Amino acid sequence: MKIVHYINQFFGGIGGEDKADEPLSFSEKAIGPARGMQQLLGDQHQIVTAVCGDNYFNSYQEKIATEVVEFCRKEGAGLFIAGPAFNAGRYGQACGALCAAVKENLGIPAITGLFHGNPVLDIYKKNAYIFPTTETASGMSDALSKMARFSLKLINGETLGPAVDEGYFPRGIRRDVFRKEDGAKRSVEMLLRKMAGEEFLTEIPIFVLEKISPAQLRKPLEEARVAIVTVGGIVPMGNPDRIRSFGAEKWGAYDFGGALDLKGGDYETIHGGYNPNFANSNPNYVVPVNLLRDFEKNGIIGNLHPVFYSTAGVGGAVETCQKTGAEISKALLEAEVDAVILTAT
Amino acid sequence: MTTLAKNVGANRIVAGTKIPHPCGDPTVSPKRDHEIGTKIIENAFELLKKQIEVPEIIEAV
């Protein structure tokens, strides 16, 4: 099989940080780690190399991705390898992005290696088989061995086991399997092991949530700007931002200006998890503009922010919700909001 | 659902009326509906004004 291996200017023997602006080049030879990989894979497979400076890649990502994909296509590559990049930021980004581009455009598998703390890992772990490495290149030979062993399995079309067995970072893809023993027996055995303080392997890992310390109001409530945020899915009629009814990944910011309340015909709920009739007739049940106007009029709060922030909460993956929360928070801070009423349904 | 909110990390939690209409009650008179909704928002501001260290919940009106 023909394999394309991408490395940066340092591993390509061109130079260090001083050569990070080195443009993309291709070689019919296996250079640096690619040569190590060639030795591990054996002569019946041929590795050709793509080399690029980390800064150059960073500046021309799309162009380089296109050229690397073209090179793979021209070479008839059946596999793409990048790095390993260990904990390097720019190099890690290049490896991840190129793996994603090759997989998306050519449908061939892509392999790379990153340190578990590398911030680009979470971005690309779904697009490539990413193997855990040491933080620095001191673990090069171990990384190459792992990547080579798996490459051969892919090349030879062997059946693959789960990520935990093959050794790469889990991508969150679940395959249906038949278990020998039924669930009741397996769960009781798991519980007995847990109670005995023995090790057990959960079949479904539960996402662990971090504890958030309570924020404290930084000024008297009478001076505070209060905003409404909702996960009840209230949107302008017609759902202009096409927020999904289940597992929404988008959110919207909707300006209601000086309105004293929200009118039934102007807004609707697109949340797929509760009876929408009440909210559709009276959106204030979920985005209580009418109630907050009273508090504003009576001077209990400084003012009601004329924009509400909305998404549909049902079926939201924890990570998506955290991302949405962070983005809405940024908008709230920019609008100098002091306190939020968040309604949930 | 207030326990769920506490378990996933919310710190100031106020129970609403019902899931399809957390900020009021469409089955009672408009005046009573408004009173209930107002009380829920009052509860929210009571918690917002407070310096809290651990999650606090105000249950149903």
HADDOCK unambig.tbl for C-alpha pairs under 7 A between the chains (distance, minus, plus):
assign (segid A and resid 209 and name CA) (segid B and resid 8 and name CA) 6.74 0.50 0.50
assign (segid A and resid 211 and name CA) (segid B and resid 9 and name CA) 5.95 0.50 0.50
assign (segid A and resid 212 and name CA) (segid B and resid 9 and name CA) 6.21 0.50 0.50
assign (segid A and resid 214 and name CA) (segid B and resid 11 and name CA) 5.79 0.50 0.50
assign (segid A and resid 214 and name CA) (segid B and resid 52 and name CA) 6.56 0.50 0.50
assign (segid A and resid 214 and name CA) (segid B and resid 53 and name CA) 6.35 0.50 0.50
assign (segid A and resid 216 and name CA) (segid B and resid 51 and name CA) 5.83 0.50 0.50
assign (segid A and resid 217 and name CA) (segid B and resid 48 and name CA) 6.68 0.50 0.50
assign (segid A and resid 217 and name CA) (segid B and resid 49 and name CA) 6.43 0.50 0.50
assign (segid A and resid 221 and name CA) (segid B and resid 49 and name CA) 6.69 0.50 0.50
assign (segid A and resid 274 and name CA) (segid B and resid 20 and name CA) 5.83 0.50 0.50
assign (segid A and resid 275 and name CA) (segid B and resid 20 and name CA) 5.78 0.50 0.50
assign (segid A and resid 276 and name CA) (segid B and resid 20 and name CA) 6.64 0.50 0.50
assign (segid A and resid 278 and name CA) (segid B and resid 20 and name CA) 6.51 0.50 0.50
assign (segid A and resid 278 and name CA) (segid B and resid 21 and name CA) 6.43 0.50 0.50
assign (segid A and resid 279 and name CA) (segid B and resid 20 and name CA) 6.86 0.50 0.50
assign (segid A and resid 279 and name CA) (segid B and resid 21 and name CA) 6.60 0.50 0.50
assign (segid A and resid 285 and name CA) (segid B and resid 21 and name CA) 4.97 0.50 0.50
assign (segid A and resid 285 and name CA) (segid B and resid 22 and name CA) 6.04 0.50 0.50
assign (segid A and resid 285 and name CA) (segid B and resid 23 and name CA) 4.70 0.50 0.50
assign (segid A and resid 285 and name CA) (segid B and resid 24 and name CA) 5.96 0.50 0.50
assign (segid A and resid 286 and name CA) (segid B and resid 21 and name CA) 6.17 0.50 0.50
assign (segid A and resid 286 and name CA) (segid B and resid 22 and name CA) 6.16 0.50 0.50
assign (segid A and resid 286 and name CA) (segid B and resid 23 and name CA) 6.15 0.50 0.50
assign (segid A and resid 288 and name CA) (segid B and resid 23 and name CA) 6.62 0.50 0.50
assign (segid A and resid 291 and name CA) (segid B and resid 37 and name CA) 6.93 0.50 0.50
assign (segid A and resid 291 and name CA) (segid B and resid 38 and name CA) 6.10 0.50 0.50
assign (segid A and resid 345 and name CA) (segid B and resid 19 and name CA) 4.61 0.50 0.50
assign (segid A and resid 345 and name CA) (segid B and resid 20 and name CA) 6.16 0.50 0.50
assign (segid A and resid 345 and name CA) (segid B and resid 22 and name CA) 6.71 0.50 0.50
